[in-house]
Amino acid sequence: PTCSSDEEKRFTRPAYSYIALIAMAIQQSPSNKVTLSGIYDFIMKKFPYYRSNQRAWQNSIRHNLSLNSCFVKVPRTEGNEKGKGNYWSFATGCESMLDLFENGNYRRRRRRR
């Protein structure tokens, strides 16, 4: 039995690094900042593969956010920003992740053997 194109997309891991997925989530936000849950939601909506085994890849997202100096926490301001947790955004000098990804190509680079 062969899988349909939609099923293949659902079960095939996208060729993007976690850093690229985070960058895409931040860039799609009108304010260029997004909560951790917003990052998760963006990834699951855009890439059905990530709707399963959420615990593993979400841990990897948190790991990459905390280790990569291009991502910074932005505290919520008092007032109309309800909810808990910080926002995540690009650090100064990394506003456009184009510095990390050639010509906006977020795909993983193949490892040379």
CORMO-V393524 format. One record per residue. SS is DSSP state (helix for helix, strand for strand, loop for the rest). OMEGA is omega as a letter, one per 40 degrees, with the letter a starting at -180 (999 if undefined). Layout:
ss=SS omega=OMEGA
ss=SS omega=OMEGA
This chain:
ss=loop omega=a
ss=loop omega=i
ss=loop omega=i
ss=loop omega=i
ss=helix omega=i
ss=helix omega=i
ss=helix omega=i
ss=helix omega=i
ss=helix omega=a
ss=helix omega=a
ss=helix omega=i
ss=loop omega=a
ss=loop omega=i
ss=loop omega=a
ss=loop omega=i
ss=strand omega=i
ss=loop omega=i
ss=helix omega=i
ss=helix omega=i
ss=helix omega=i
ss=helix omega=i
ss=helix omega=a
ss=helix omega=i
ss=helix omega=a
ss=helix omega=i
ss=helix omega=a
ss=helix omega=a
ss=helix omega=a
ss=loop omega=a
ss=loop omega=a
ss=loop omega=a
ss=loop omega=i
ss=strand omega=a
ss=strand omega=i
ss=strand omega=i
ss=helix omega=i
ss=helix omega=i
ss=helix omega=i
ss=helix omega=i
ss=helix omega=a
ss=helix omega=i
ss=helix omega=a
ss=helix omega=a
ss=helix omega=i
ss=helix omega=a
ss=helix omega=a
ss=loop omega=a
ss=helix omega=i
ss=helix omega=a
ss=helix omega=i
ss=helix omega=i
ss=loop omega=i
ss=loop omega=a
ss=helix omega=a
ss=helix omega=a
ss=helix omega=a
ss=helix omega=i
ss=helix omega=i
ss=helix omega=i
ss=helix omega=i
ss=helix omega=i
ss=helix omega=i
ss=helix omega=a
ss=helix omega=i
ss=helix omega=a
ss=helix omega=a
ss=helix omega=a
ss=loop omega=a
ss=loop omega=i
ss=loop omega=i
ss=strand omega=i
ss=strand omega=i
ss=strand omega=i
ss=strand omega=a
ss=loop omega=i
ss=loop omega=i
ss=loop omega=i
ss=loop omega=i
ss=loop omega=a
ss=loop omega=i
ss=loop omega=a
ss=loop omega=i
ss=loop omega=a
ss=loop omega=i
ss=loop omega=a
ss=loop omega=i
ss=strand omega=i
ss=strand omega=a
ss=strand omega=i
ss=strand omega=i
ss=loop omega=i
ss=loop omega=a
ss=loop omega=i
ss=loop omega=a
ss=loop omega=i
ss=loop omega=a
ss=helix omega=i
ss=helix omega=i
ss=helix omega=a
ss=loop omega=a
ss=loop omega=a
ss=helix omega=i
ss=helix omega=i
ss=helix omega=i
ss=loop omega=a
ss=loop omega=a
ss=strand omega=i
ss=loop omega=i
ss=loop omega=i
ss=loop omega=i
ss=loop omega=i
ss=loop omega=a
ss=loop omega=999
